[in-house]
Amino acid sequence: MDIIEKIKNRALDLSVPIIRDGGAEILTALLRERRCAKILEIGTGVGYSGALMLSAAKNASLVTVEIDGVFAELARSFFREAGLEKRVRLIEGDATEAVLLMDGGFDFILLDGPKGQYERLRPYLVGLLNPGGIIFADNALFKGYVEDFYIRRKHRSIVKSLKAFIENMRNDARFRTTLSDAGDGILIAEYIKTE
Ligand SMILES: C[S@@+](CC[C@H](N)C(=O)[O-])C[C@H]1O[C@@H](n2cnc3c(N)ncnc32)[C@H](O)[C@@H]1O
């Protein structure tokens, strides 16, 4: 079994949600066809998507943010085991705070962290992205709830944030934005022109 498969299995054992196969295929295909030097990931989990991205973008480095200390430690050990530790900077902390301290210059951003914070994170992520870069947001349709007419109370704030995130990305003329129902809903926004 290869290391990426091992990380995936460990994530499934621990019930850490990971990017679904449909989303992972689009993610790795995109990274293979583009030149990405710097990738940012919000929501490391145990390192599955991070390892996938670095295996697809052979020359890229990754900054990844994870709030959960146990997941972060496991991800660190998996990155070591995969021989990727020199290409990864793992920030243990809250992404809504971490983005305020970053320098930017990212070519690709995987947004796969707190679903209720996508809209709050959006302007910071846009500011951290290089022209020509991509924001790839997983779970954009959140198990279909985003498109449901009736939304359960417990999902309302997440759905509200995701709807605002999708609408604002679509209305931002600097981006070419597509939303697909692959995986759990994938929004891909390409930074096509600066102001
Ligand atoms: C869907 S999982 C990430 C899965 C990972 N990207 C993968 O596909 O292997 C979401 C992760 O975001 C983390 N998270 C939640 N809120 C966060 C926050 N405010 N800042 C950073 N990470 C957060 C969770 O602990 C969880 O590990």
The ligand as an SDF file (V2000), in Angstrom:
LIG
                    3D

 27 29  0  0  0  0  0  0  0  0999 V2000
  -12.5060   18.2510    5.8120 C   0  0  0  0  0  0  0  0  0  0  0  0
  -11.2390   18.2260    6.9940 S   0  0  0  0  0  0  0  0  0  0  0  0
   -9.7990   18.4380    6.0140 C   0  0  0  0  0  0  0  0  0  0  0  0
   -9.5050   17.2710    5.1880 C   0  0  0  0  0  0  0  0  0  0  0  0
   -8.2330   17.3760    4.3740 C   0  0  0  0  0  0  0  0  0  0  0  0
   -8.1870   18.5920    3.6000 N   0  0  0  0  0  0  0  0  0  0  0  0
   -8.1590   16.1760    3.4650 C   0  0  0  0  0  0  0  0  0  0  0  0
   -8.9170   16.1200    2.4480 O   0  0  0  0  0  0  0  0  0  0  0  0
   -7.3650   15.2830    3.7610 O   0  0  0  0  0  0  0  0  0  0  0  0
  -11.4050   19.8080    7.6940 C   0  0  0  0  0  0  0  0  0  0  0  0
  -10.3050   20.1280    8.6920 C   0  0  0  0  0  0  0  0  0  0  0  0
  -10.3970   21.5020    9.0240 O   0  0  0  0  0  0  0  0  0  0  0  0
  -10.0060   21.6500   10.3670 C   0  0  0  0  0  0  0  0  0  0  0  0
  -10.5090   22.9410   10.8600 N   0  0  0  0  0  0  0  0  0  0  0  0
  -11.7650   23.2300   11.3150 C   0  0  0  0  0  0  0  0  0  0  0  0
  -11.8350   24.5160   11.6820 N   0  0  0  0  0  0  0  0  0  0  0  0
  -10.6010   25.0570   11.4580 C   0  0  0  0  0  0  0  0  0  0  0  0
  -10.0480   26.3420   11.6500 C   0  0  0  0  0  0  0  0  0  0  0  0
  -10.7890   27.3530   12.1400 N   0  0  0  0  0  0  0  0  0  0  0  0
   -8.7630   26.5450   11.3280 N   0  0  0  0  0  0  0  0  0  0  0  0
   -8.0000   25.5240   10.8300 C   0  0  0  0  0  0  0  0  0  0  0  0
   -8.4720   24.2810   10.6250 N   0  0  0  0  0  0  0  0  0  0  0  0
   -9.7520   24.0440   10.9360 C   0  0  0  0  0  0  0  0  0  0  0  0
  -10.6290   20.4290   11.0430 C   0  0  0  0  0  0  0  0  0  0  0  0
  -10.0080   20.1390   12.2800 O   0  0  0  0  0  0  0  0  0  0  0  0
  -10.4360   19.3580    9.9870 C   0  0  0  0  0  0  0  0  0  0  0  0
   -9.2490   18.6230   10.2120 O   0  0  0  0  0  0  0  0  0  0  0  0
  1  2  1  0
  2  3  1  0
  2 10  1  0
  3  4  1  0
  4  5  1  0
  5  6  1  0
  5  7  1  0
  7  8  2  0
  7  9  1  0
 10 11  1  0
 11 12  1  0
 11 26  1  0
 12 13  1  0
 13 14  1  0
 13 24  1  0
 14 15  1  0
 14 23  1  0
 15 16  2  0
 16 17  1  0
 17 18  1  0
 17 23  2  0
 18 19  1  0
 18 20  2  0
 20 21  1  0
 21 22  2  0
 22 23  1  0
 24 25  1  0
 24 26  1  0
 26 27  1  0
M  CHG  2   2   1   9  -1
M  END
$$$$
